[in-house]
Amino acid sequence: MMRTEIIYEDADLFVCYKPAGFATQTASALQADLVSELKNYRKSRGESDYIGLIGRLDQPVEGLMVIAKNPRAAGKLEAAQAKGRIDKYYLALTQGLPKGPGCGQEADSLHRKGEWIFLENDMLPASRGKNGRLLAPEDKGTKNGHQPAAKDKGAKKTRLPAPGTGEAKKTCQLAPGIKGVRKARLEYQILDHSKTKDGRALALLRVHLLTGRHQQIRLQLSGLGSPILGDARYGADPNGQPLALCACQLSFPHPGTGERISYEILPRGTAFGRFKNCLEEGSDGI
């Protein structure tokens, strides 16, 4: 039985749901992943097994992906992505309210529910390990060039300094002029927030990804002092919870017709249950 869920399919593309903890693509022929499942699915129907990935999701992240079924469609979708015509929205639960790009101010004075906040950082591009897999800058020394397995088990926790400090600028907001630095841009809004039994703040964020850097959302939100729940790599409490990040909405021009189409889901991760009412009320346009 496939773990990949096909939400929509036509002659040019798939729109699929990738569950959390399931890899988009692995180097091992013995390990199932989204690409191998879709290849086998196509071969079982006597079709070409061509699969064109248009972006990826980290293994711990759940959500929507668009996949091309032929080179022509892949070229059209890649061109649309390069021009910023593929809109990707995510839902994230963060530990604490984001302090905002100004840093040092109280979050409540910076944010109102639903207000869009623009965030830009300088980030080093990811390098590639021996298996060709993308690695974040801090992963270069990991064993055999591999990243930790699903849910970042065994991942070395990355210490992120307080936003706004000189150290933060060197580590999280890499100074302009360093060779290879690229801009990382997103915008986010706080949909709702609550407190846990021990008084800690949790925030439900909607994130519009404007660039597609490796682990960008995870790193940028952590840099605001509000790591994603379950993201021990980037400063969240190491409590064993799965990463509370979901690619919830995709909007793009169809490579065949040019018509703009959109698909949307609600997150299935159990951590989002505390905000169920908020998510259901906004599900027509989260």
Secondary structure, DSSP 8 states (H G I E B T S, - for coil): --SSEEEEE-SSEEEEEE-TT--S--S-TTS--HHHHHHHHHHHTT-----EESS---TT-EEEEEEESSHHHHHHHHHHHHTT-SEEEEEEEEES----TT-SS-HHHH--TT--EEEEEEE---EE-TTS-EE-GGGTTSGGG----GGGTT--------TTSHHHHHHTS--TTSTT-EEEEEEEEEEEEEE-TTS-EEEEEEEEESS--TTHHHHHHHHTT--BTT-GGGTS--S-----EEEEEEEEE-TTT--EEEEE-----GGGGGGHHHHHHTTT--
